[in-house]
Amino acid sequence: MCKLWAACALGRSMSHSSSQGINRRVFRFTARPLHLPNPMRRLWSHRLLTLLQLTRMALVFTAIADGWCGLALSRAAVAWPGRASFASVMNGWQFLALSAVSIGLYGFGMSLNDIIDRRRDRQISPTRPIPSGRVSIAMAHLICLALLALALGAGWMFRSWGGSDLSISLVIVTLALIWFYDVAGKYLVGLGLVTLGLVRFSQALIPSLHEGPPYHPLVWHPLWLLNHVALLSAVCYQWEEKRPVLNIRHWLGVLLCLGAIDAGAIWLIGTRGGSGTFAENIHLDFRLLAPVAATLGFVLVARQVRRRSTTQREAGQATMLYGLLWLIVYDAVFAGLWAHWAVGVGILLLLPVAYFSVKVMRWWSKLLAASQRPEFKRAGS
């Protein structure tokens, strides 16, 4: 009996001590702090991503490259052909101001587009910053106005630091073209496609157009951007099967408008752009084979994208992305051959930067979306 009592007492004490150990271990486990992300850091990450998505800043490097090329051509023009030094082409303050102009113009156009299309985006793109509620309409207007002020202020600084006398006027013209496209041009099909090209054309002229002869150091550069963007937009518009449908009349209108602009600009520079012959004034020489080769290269890229895509819409979206990135290739070719090879290499380095910016933005968006707490709704609510 004593042995039985002793065994029971020992069992109770062992069970009590073991339960205490278990409880102690459980308490120690639950008392450890959970390593959750910093809420403030996550909040700022969301806000920064929303701002970048609203302004499409991943592709702003294409606009910066256009401006850099125009500035390099303008500064190197006095030392043609092929005698410009790197020091004569480079002006750090002008390149910095022109970068700010490009950021302001690009961000203004993209944010204004989202503000105008906010009701339409609720139906077809509900995850965009405005329809999703991540940014209020008032804040979107504030961002848009801030980018407008940045473009104008940086344009004034560029002019003050020795830029073209027409730079401020061309900034205003570019802003007007952006506003026209966002408000009305994109609903006019053919005219809207030409307007997209004219935006790039006008922006490329900001650092390089002058009041008197030779007016522009190399007219081929802005014309190449004009034609590439307009025709690229037309092809992708048709592949993505947008509405209204792009018909033969729209195509003829686009081609006639581009032909008229090209002919007018070439005639003006060729006949009044200097004391040389027509061919000399427009710099018609073997170096033009390089941008022609770049154009053929992009045609091959677009063909491969179309062949590997499962749908026309997918092909149109991918081709538009690669086509905008290809603008950097044109800028690098023109700057490298007509200004200085080092400037061309520097501009070309913006291509991987722009490409990886697009990739990082997509990865960042998916990462933040996955970090959100799931929202449960009652069935039928």
KARASUL-V539296 format. One record per residue. N is the residue number from 1. RES is the residue in one small letter. SS is DSSP state (H for helix, E for strand, L for the rest). PSI is psi in degrees with one decimal (999 if undefined). OMEGA is omega in radians with two decimals (NA if undefined). Layout:
{{N;RES;SS;PSI;OMEGA} {N;RES;SS;PSI;OMEGA}}
//
This chain:
{{1;m;L;-44.0;3.11} {2;c;H;-38.4;3.12} {3;k;H;-39.4;-3.14} {4;l;H;-42.9;3.12} {5;w;H;-43.2;-3.13} {6;a;H;-39.0;3.13} {7;a;H;-41.1;3.12} {8;c;H;-42.4;3.13} {9;a;H;-41.9;3.12} {10;l;H;-39.2;3.12} {11;g;H;-41.6;3.13} {12;r;H;-41.7;-3.13} {13;s;H;-38.7;3.12} {14;m;H;-42.3;-3.14} {15;s;H;-35.9;3.13} {16;h;H;-45.4;-3.13} {17;s;H;-38.3;3.13} {18;s;H;-38.0;3.12} {19;s;H;-35.1;3.08} {20;q;H;-41.5;3.11} {21;g;H;-41.4;3.12} {22;i;H;-47.7;3.14} {23;n;H;-38.3;-3.14} {24;r;H;-41.4;3.13} {25;r;H;-40.5;3.11} {26;v;H;-42.0;-3.14} {27;f;H;-41.3;3.13} {28;r;H;-35.6;-3.13} {29;f;H;-46.5;-3.09} {30;t;H;-19.8;-3.11} {31;a;H;-12.2;-3.14} {32;r;L;136.7;3.12} {33;p;L;139.4;3.09} {34;l;L;134.6;-3.11} {35;h;L;75.4;3.12} {36;l;L;155.0;3.12} {37;p;L;148.5;3.08} {38;n;L;119.9;-3.10} {39;p;H;-38.7;-3.14} {40;m;H;-41.2;3.12} {41;r;H;-41.0;3.13} {42;r;H;-37.0;3.12} {43;l;H;-45.9;3.13} {44;w;H;-33.0;3.08} {45;s;H;-41.9;3.09} {46;h;H;-43.7;-3.10} {47;r;H;-41.9;3.13} {48;l;H;-42.9;3.11} {49;l;H;-40.8;3.12} {50;t;H;-43.0;3.12} {51;l;H;-44.3;-3.13} {52;l;H;-35.1;3.10} {53;q;H;-38.8;3.13} {54;l;H;-38.9;-3.07} {55;t;H;-1.7;3.14} {56;r;L;43.5;-3.00} {57;m;H;-11.3;3.13} {58;a;H;-28.8;-3.10} {59;l;H;11.5;-3.13} {60;v;H;-21.0;-3.13} {61;f;H;-24.6;3.07} {62;t;H;-38.8;3.10} {63;a;H;-38.8;3.10} {64;i;H;-41.5;3.13} {65;a;H;-39.6;3.11} {66;d;H;-45.6;-3.14} {67;g;H;-42.1;3.13} {68;w;H;-42.1;-3.14} {69;c;H;-45.4;3.12} {70;g;H;-40.8;3.13} {71;l;H;-42.9;3.13} {72;a;H;-41.0;3.12} {73;l;H;-40.5;-3.12} {74;s;H;-43.2;-3.09} {75;r;H;-26.5;-3.12} {76;a;H;-9.5;-3.01} {77;a;H;-34.6;-3.08} {78;v;H;-15.1;-3.09} {79;a;H;13.4;3.14} {80;w;L;157.5;-0.06} {81;p;L;123.5;2.98} {82;g;L;20.4;-3.10} {83;r;L;8.1;-3.12} {84;a;L;132.4;3.05} {85;s;L;161.7;-3.14} {86;f;H;-38.1;-3.13} {87;a;H;-35.3;3.14} {88;s;H;-27.0;-3.14} {89;v;H;-38.0;-3.03} {90;m;L;135.1;2.96} {91;n;L;101.2;-2.99} {92;g;H;-42.5;-3.10} {93;w;H;-39.4;3.11} {94;q;H;-41.7;3.11} {95;f;H;-38.4;3.13} {96;l;H;-47.0;3.14} {97;a;H;-40.1;-3.13} {98;l;H;-33.4;3.05} {99;s;H;-41.9;3.11} {100;a;H;-38.7;3.07} {101;v;H;-45.4;-3.12} {102;s;H;-41.4;3.11} {103;i;H;-43.8;3.13} {104;g;H;-46.7;-3.14} {105;l;H;-46.9;-3.09} {106;y;H;-49.4;-3.14} {107;g;H;-36.7;3.09} {108;f;H;-46.2;-3.12} {109;g;H;-42.5;-3.10} {110;m;H;-43.1;3.14} {111;s;H;-38.4;3.08} {112;l;H;-38.6;3.12} {113;n;H;-42.5;3.14} {114;d;H;-33.7;3.10} {115;i;H;-44.6;-3.11} {116;i;H;-35.5;-3.07} {117;d;L;16.1;-3.01} {118;r;H;-36.6;3.13} {119;r;H;-39.6;3.09} {120;r;H;-37.3;-3.12} {121;d;H;-24.3;3.09} {122;r;H;-27.1;-3.12} {123;q;H;-41.8;-3.00} {124;i;H;-22.2;3.14} {125;s;L;65.1;-3.05} {126;p;L;-12.1;3.14} {127;t;L;-2.4;3.09} {128;r;L;157.1;-3.02} {129;p;L;-43.0;-3.07} {130;i;L;-53.7;-3.13} {131;p;L;-27.1;3.12} {132;s;L;-10.2;3.12} {133;g;L;5.3;3.14} {134;r;L;-21.5;3.04} {135;v;L;134.6;-3.12} {136;s;L;161.3;3.14} {137;i;H;-33.8;3.11} {138;a;H;-43.5;3.11} {139;m;H;-37.1;3.10} {140;a;H;-41.2;3.07} {141;h;H;-40.0;-3.14} {142;l;H;-43.3;3.10} {143;i;H;-43.2;3.14} {144;c;H;-44.4;3.13} {145;l;H;-36.1;3.11} {146;a;H;-39.7;3.11} {147;l;H;-34.5;3.04} {148;l;H;-45.7;3.11} {149;a;H;-36.2;3.11} {150;l;H;-43.9;-3.14} {151;a;H;-45.5;-3.12} {152;l;H;-44.1;-3.13} {153;g;H;-42.9;3.11} {154;a;H;-33.2;3.07} {155;g;H;-39.8;3.09} {156;w;H;-40.2;3.11} {157;m;H;-40.2;3.12} {158;f;H;-43.7;3.11} {159;r;H;-39.3;-3.13} {160;s;H;-27.5;-3.12} {161;w;L;25.2;3.04} {162;g;L;15.7;3.13} {163;g;L;-178.9;-3.12} {164;s;L;146.3;3.11} {165;d;L;-24.9;-3.10} {166;l;L;4.4;-3.01} {167;s;H;-45.3;-3.14} {168;i;H;-43.4;3.12} {169;s;H;-39.6;-3.13} {170;l;H;-31.2;3.02} {171;v;H;-43.8;3.13} {172;i;H;-41.5;3.11} {173;v;H;-42.4;3.12} {174;t;H;-41.7;3.08} {175;l;H;-39.3;3.12} {176;a;H;-40.5;3.10} {177;l;H;-40.7;3.10} {178;i;H;-46.7;3.14} {179;w;H;-44.0;-3.14} {180;f;H;-42.9;-3.13} {181;y;H;-46.3;-3.09} {182;d;H;-35.8;-3.07} {183;v;H;-42.6;-3.02} {184;a;L;-36.6;-2.98} {185;g;H;-38.4;-3.07} {186;k;H;-13.5;3.08} {187;y;H;-4.4;-3.08} {188;l;L;12.0;3.05} {189;v;L;-96.9;-3.03} {190;g;H;-46.8;3.13} {191;l;H;-36.6;3.11} {192;g;H;-39.4;3.12} {193;l;H;-40.6;3.09} {194;v;H;-37.7;3.13} {195;t;H;-38.5;3.08} {196;l;H;-43.3;3.08} {197;g;H;-37.4;-3.13} {198;l;H;-29.6;3.07} {199;v;H;-48.2;3.10} {200;r;H;-39.7;3.13} {201;f;H;-48.3;-3.12} {202;s;H;-40.5;-3.13} {203;q;H;-39.2;3.14} {204;a;H;-22.9;3.13} {205;l;H;-17.4;-3.04} {206;i;L;-48.1;-3.11} {207;p;L;-2.2;-2.92} {208;s;L;-10.9;-3.12} {209;l;L;136.2;-3.13} {210;h;L;160.3;-3.07} {211;e;L;-34.3;-3.09} {212;g;L;176.8;3.13} {213;p;L;142.5;0.11} {214;p;L;14.7;3.10} {215;y;L;-56.8;-3.13} {216;h;L;138.6;-3.07} {217;p;L;-31.1;-3.11} {218;l;L;95.9;-3.02} {219;v;H;-20.9;-3.11} {220;w;H;-32.0;-3.08} {221;h;H;-57.4;3.12} {222;p;H;-32.2;3.11} {223;l;H;-37.6;3.12} {224;w;H;-42.1;3.11} {225;l;H;-42.3;3.12} {226;l;H;-53.3;-3.07} {227;n;H;-40.0;-3.14} {228;h;H;-49.3;-3.08} {229;v;H;-42.7;-3.11} {230;a;H;-47.4;-3.12} {231;l;H;-38.3;3.07} {232;l;H;-46.5;-3.13} {233;s;H;-37.2;3.13} {234;a;H;-45.1;-3.14} {235;v;H;-46.6;-3.13} {236;c;H;-34.2;3.07} {237;y;H;-43.8;-3.12} {238;q;H;-41.5;3.13} {239;w;H;-35.6;3.14} {240;e;L;-1.6;3.07} {241;e;L;47.2;3.12} {242;k;L;165.7;-3.13} {243;r;L;141.9;-0.03} {244;p;L;157.5;-3.05} {245;v;L;139.9;3.10} {246;l;L;108.3;-3.09} {247;n;L;-176.0;-3.06} {248;i;H;-33.2;3.13} {249;r;H;-38.0;3.08} {250;h;H;-43.1;3.12} {251;w;H;-44.4;3.12} {252;l;H;-40.0;3.11} {253;g;H;-43.6;3.12} {254;v;H;-47.8;-3.10} {255;l;H;-39.2;3.13} {256;l;H;-41.3;3.11} {257;c;H;-45.4;3.13} {258;l;H;-41.6;3.12} {259;g;H;-40.7;3.14} {260;a;H;-42.3;3.13} {261;i;H;-44.8;3.13} {262;d;H;-48.3;-3.10} {263;a;H;-42.3;3.14} {264;g;H;-44.2;-3.12} {265;a;H;-43.2;-3.14} {266;i;H;-40.4;3.11} {267;w;H;-42.9;-3.13} {268;l;H;-48.5;-3.11} {269;i;H;-38.2;-3.09} {270;g;H;-34.5;-3.08} {271;t;H;-28.3;-3.06} {272;r;H;9.1;-3.05} {273;g;L;12.4;3.13} {274;g;L;-179.9;-3.10} {275;s;L;-3.5;-3.12} {276;g;L;-173.8;3.08} {277;t;L;171.6;3.14} {278;f;H;-47.5;-3.12} {279;a;H;-37.2;3.13} {280;e;H;-39.6;-3.12} {281;n;H;-35.9;-3.12} {282;i;L;5.2;3.12} {283;h;L;52.6;3.12} {284;l;L;95.4;-3.13} {285;d;L;-175.1;-3.02} {286;f;L;-20.5;-3.13} {287;r;L;-21.5;3.10} {288;l;H;-14.6;3.07} {289;l;H;-26.4;-3.13} {290;a;H;-51.7;3.07} {291;p;H;-30.1;3.05} {292;v;H;-43.7;3.10} {293;a;H;-38.4;3.10} {294;a;H;-37.9;3.10} {295;t;H;-45.0;3.10} {296;l;H;-36.4;3.09} {297;g;H;-40.9;3.12} {298;f;H;-35.5;3.09} {299;v;H;-41.1;3.10} {300;l;H;-39.9;3.09} {301;v;H;-46.8;-3.14} {302;a;H;-37.1;3.12} {303;r;H;-41.7;3.11} {304;q;H;-40.2;3.11} {305;v;H;-43.3;3.14} {306;r;H;-37.7;-3.09} {307;r;H;-34.7;-3.07} {308;r;H;-12.2;-3.11} {309;s;L;145.3;-3.13} {310;t;L;-28.8;3.13} {311;t;L;160.6;3.07} {312;q;H;-37.5;-3.13} {313;r;H;-43.8;3.10} {314;e;H;-40.9;3.11} {315;a;H;-40.4;3.14} {316;g;H;-43.2;-3.14} {317;q;H;-43.0;3.14} {318;a;H;-40.1;-3.14} {319;t;H;-36.8;3.09} {320;m;H;-42.3;3.11} {321;l;H;-50.6;-3.12} {322;y;H;-32.6;3.12} {323;g;H;-39.3;3.09} {324;l;H;-39.9;3.08} {325;l;H;-30.2;-3.11} {326;w;H;-19.0;3.06} {327;l;H;-33.9;3.12} {328;i;H;-35.4;3.11} {329;v;H;-45.7;3.09} {330;y;H;-45.7;-3.14} {331;d;H;-42.6;3.14} {332;a;H;-39.3;-3.14} {333;v;H;-49.2;-3.12} {334;f;H;-44.5;-3.12} {335;a;H;-38.8;-3.11} {336;g;H;-34.5;-3.09} {337;l;H;-29.7;-3.07} {338;w;H;-10.7;3.11} {339;a;L;-82.3;3.12} {340;h;L;140.2;-3.06} {341;w;H;-35.0;-3.12} {342;a;H;-35.7;3.08} {343;v;H;-40.4;3.09} {344;g;H;-42.0;3.10} {345;v;H;-42.3;3.11} {346;g;H;-41.7;3.10} {347;i;H;-39.4;-3.14} {348;l;H;-29.5;3.11} {349;l;H;-18.5;3.07} {350;l;H;-18.5;-3.13} {351;l;H;-53.9;3.08} {352;p;H;-30.8;3.10} {353;v;H;-45.4;3.13} {354;a;H;-42.4;-3.11} {355;y;H;-47.7;-3.13} {356;f;H;-24.8;3.03} {357;s;H;-41.0;3.08} {358;v;H;-45.0;-3.14} {359;k;H;-43.4;-3.13} {360;v;H;-39.9;3.12} {361;m;H;-42.5;3.13} {362;r;H;-43.3;3.13} {363;w;H;-42.6;-3.14} {364;w;H;-44.1;-3.14} {365;s;H;-43.0;3.13} {366;k;H;-38.7;-3.13} {367;l;H;-45.7;3.14} {368;l;H;-34.9;3.09} {369;a;H;-37.8;3.13} {370;a;H;-25.2;-3.11} {371;s;H;-8.3;-3.14} {372;q;L;145.3;3.05} {373;r;L;136.0;3.12} {374;p;L;141.0;3.12} {375;e;L;123.3;-3.13} {376;f;L;137.3;3.09} {377;k;L;144.7;3.11} {378;r;L;136.4;-3.12} {379;a;L;131.7;3.12} {380;g;L;-5.4;-3.14} {381;s;L;999;NA}}
//
